[in-house]
Each structure stands twice: as structure tokens, then as C-alpha cells.
Amino acid sequence: MRALFLLLSLLWSHEHLQAQWLQQPSPSTGILWMVRFLNEDIGWLKANDDFLSSDSAYIFKTTDAGATWLPSEVWLGTSYGALFVLDELRVVYSRTVINDSERDELRLTTDGGASWSTVDTVADGFYEDIDFIDDQTGFVVGGFDCVFSGCDGFIKKTTDGGSSWSVVFVLEDFDFTGVSFVTTLEGWASVYWNQLYSTHDGGLTWARDTSYAPPNTPPRDVMFTSPDSGWAVGGISGNLTISRTTDGGVSWLYYESLLCGSSLREIQMLTSQVGWVTGSNNCEPYISRTTDGGLSWETQETEFNGFESISMVNENYGWACGETGNLYHTSNGGVTWAGGESEKPLEFILHQNYPNPFNPSTTFSYALGEPGQVSLRVYNTLGQLVKTIVDQEQVQGHHEAVWDGRNEVGGTVSSGIYICRMNAGSYVETKKMLLLK
């Protein structure tokens, strides 16, 4: 009950915040449907040419942190739909093309936008969301055979980096709105009008999550950061819904706005604790941030409230876009605390993994007092290396990593005590954990 109470009491207070989302020059005065940044310099933007027109649409690219945006493709139609940036050269996006008939196309570039090819099409329908597990395997969801009463939903999969797609699941009468994978096996897809589907075999089979039952508002996006931690957001006509699970969908907590309301469009969680939601609000500007996994949210001030999309590169650097050519940017996470206090951690720390004991996966949360090389490794009690979870340069801030014992070479590791060791500069910390079968 305490967790539910905290979830229902979103923190809307502004007196501790200063506006740190700053409006940027936009390459279009139309609807900016989606923004995705690969890093702090390279980003992509899907836009229509004018708020009241859908005659022309564009996909723009920046390589200088938004200082300049250059069109990579122009077509007759609309840019509503999906966008995913795999790396500096490969991008997949969807577009609606208007000629003799209306169709949606999935487009792929492998040369950074110099040229594009159509890799999939859907008639009388649309693509809504894309997610890739790795550089070759990905999923796209949407709807087709759309008539006055609604659309059928589809899930398609690629195993060749987006060059070809095949249907793996069809849902009659309801279209899919979002998709999120956290391992090669486990993924979730949101369905318009209060449904979630999940797969635990890499998309071969999908089943409805019957425990998911939010208020009567459609989920528009879903995101999981681990097999246990997930969120679904949505809304319609000013009614927002934020749904949260910490047990892989066995149970859910819900928040439905009783204030002005907002139809949430996207959620992006960098870890199980830190993330953002954005949408189209009836009253206040609407970008909200959580640092406690969604128990509380802080509305971040802007002068605009019709947001469609958000893309955060890290805990500080991100972009948001929406109607009438509005493009916003933050370089400090969107907030400045009263007194100038920084939200960045001032020290290194490795938290105890959770759950513990666990079976088969567990999550490690840790904080870096400064950027640098980080390693996170699991050893058995004999001192033998079992798994290297993290070994890379990382920015200052909070981070999270998941170890799934089922994904080890030779099968699931055996029950017993294991030791997680974190090295970051001169900082060294270990935690014991217990795997039980």
C-alpha cells in the first residue's frame, strides 16, 4: 500500500526546479514526430513540413549536436511512425507514402543516410515502434488492414540487421503500439486498449499478460530495463496512465491522472531508477523525470506541452520534440536543484544486487563519481571468472547491469555463492550473492 500511495502521489512541485529544457532551432514548422540520438553529436529527426499539412515529410540528420539539420530524405506523405538508430551508418525508419494508394514503408540506410532502400511494406496500415536486441536482430510492431472499426496488429522480426523482415505474430482487432526487448529471449509489446503481450523464446510465441489491467486508457509505449523491471505509458483525451512492474509482469501498479491529465507518448528509462516520460498535456508543459523507479515524478518545465518523442543519451544529455516544430534540448538532465546541488553521485558505490538470492537473473546498480573505465565481473568461490558483465568506459552517474545465468556458454550456471567485483579507477568493491534453483 505504501508503494501504491507513493506512485499515486506524483511530485508536481516546481519551486525546487528551474527550466533546463531549452528550445532549439528546428528544421521544420510541422509536427516533429520522433527524435533519436546515437550520441551527443549524431541524431535523427522525423518531421512533417507544416502543422496543417501532410503533403511533404522529411528525415533530418545532425552530426554537430543539433547546430545544423540536413534532410536525408524527402517524400510526399507523412513521417509518423517508427525510428531506430543502430550505429553511425545504419538507421531504420518508417514513412507513409501517398501516390495512387497509401502504404507504409520501412526504410533502411547502411551508409549514414546517403542512400535508402525499402525493406518492408504494409498496406492500409502503419509501423509504430522498433527495437533491436543486437546489431542483427530486431522487431517492429504496428497495425494493418485498418478499417473504420480498427486495425489488426503485427509483430515482424529481422535477423539480418533490418535488410528483411518476416511476420512472427498477428493479433486480430487490435494494433501494437510499442516493443521492448531486454534479452535475446524476453520481450514485451504494448497493444492499443489495455493489453500487453510478452515472449520468452525470442519472439517465436507471444502470450497476453492477463495481470495487466490499467484504467481504460491505451498504452502507447512499453519499456523494460531487465526481465523484472518494466513500464507501460499511455493515455487518451487528457487521461494519462503510468504502469509499473517489478516482478516481470506478475503484478502491476497504476497511476491515472486526476489533475489536468496528459496523453503520454513515450517513456525512456536509462536504468531501473532513472527515466523520463513525455506527452501532450492539457495544462502544464509535460516532460517528467523519475530517479526512484517511478515511485515519484518531477514535472520539468518548458514553454511547450505538445511533445511526441524524447531521446536521452545519458542522464544529462537529451532531446524532446513535438508539434509546430518545437524542438528542445537539455544538457543537465532537465533539472537544476535549488542551491545548485548536483544530482550526479559524488562517490563510487556498488549496491547489493537484487533480487538476492536469485534465479535465474539479478540486477547490479552502481554509481560512478567520475567518468572512466569500469569493469563488473562475476567469480565463483574458487576465484574463477564466470562472467564479465561490464568492461568499458562509462560516464559519471548511476548505472545498471543484468546477469542472467541462463545465457552462459554450456547452459545455466549451478546453484551456489558467487562474488561480483567492481573496478573503477582505484575503487574496488565486492558483493556476495546466492543463486538458488
Secondary structure, DSSP 8 states (H G I E B T S, - for coil): -HHHHHHHS-B---TT-----EE---S-SS-EEEEEESSSS-EEEEEEEETTEEEEEEEEEESSTTS--EEEEEEEEE--S-EEE-SSS-EEEEEEEESSSEEEEEEEESSTTSS-EEEEEEET-EEEEEEESSSS-EEEEEEEEEETTEEEEEEEEESSTTS--EEEEEETT--EEEEEESSSS-EEEEETTTEEEEESSTTS--EE-TT---SS--EEEEEESSSS-EEEEEEETTEEEEEEESSTTSS-EEEE--SS-EEEEEEEESSSS-EEEEEEESSS--EEEESSTTSS-EEE--S--BEEEEEESSSS-EEEEEGGG-EEEESSTT---GGG---S-SS-EE---BSSSBSSEEEEEEEESS-EEEEEEEEETTS-EEEEEEEEEE-SEEEEEEEEGGGSTTSS--SEEEEEEEEETTEEEEEEEEE--
